[in-house]
Amino acid sequence: MASARRQMSNTLGNYAHLRTVPAFIGIFFAVASLYSFGGISSVELVWLEYTLTTQHASLGSLGAYVLAFASSDTKSFDRYEDWEKVAITAGPAVILGNQYVGMFADAVADSTALAVIAFIATIVSWGVAVR
């Protein structure tokens, strides 16, 4: 009886650890996206004496996105509905557009409403991609 409880506890503990990594990746994605679109002004890692740059935030967001999508249960693009495909594609497009398309980046920087819409688009895209 005690052995069965211990085995069940170990299994639940292993599952909890597996779910922790995607949660950390999701938090990193959200913070990097917030920074990229002006939702927060500075991200500084004092212990490492490092301040996040917009380029690192964009590349980190994309890396987290790809990692999360690759580890999702439905990583085959064919398994998504058309609106989900649009949402999944929109996230990285908005991130890349904000980083590498000057006109897009200027519009996001000049308009708080557009920055909020861009941030929400990336979060929705994340949510659809990792389901």
Sequence and secondary structure as in RCSB ss.txt:
>XXXX:A:sequence
MASARRQMSNTLGNYAHLRTVPAFIGIFFAVASLYSFGGISSVELVWLEYTLTTQHASLGSLGAYVLAFASSDTK
SFDRYEDWEKVAITAGPAVILGNQYVGMFADAVADSTALAVIAFIATIVSWGVAVR
>XXXX:A:secstr
 HHHHHHHHHHHHHHHHHHHHHHHHHHHHHHHHHHHTTSSS  EEGGGTEE  HHHHHHHHHHHHHHHHHTSTT 
 GGGS HHHHHHHHHHHHHHHHHHH HHHHHHHHH HHHHHHHHHHHHHHHHHHT 
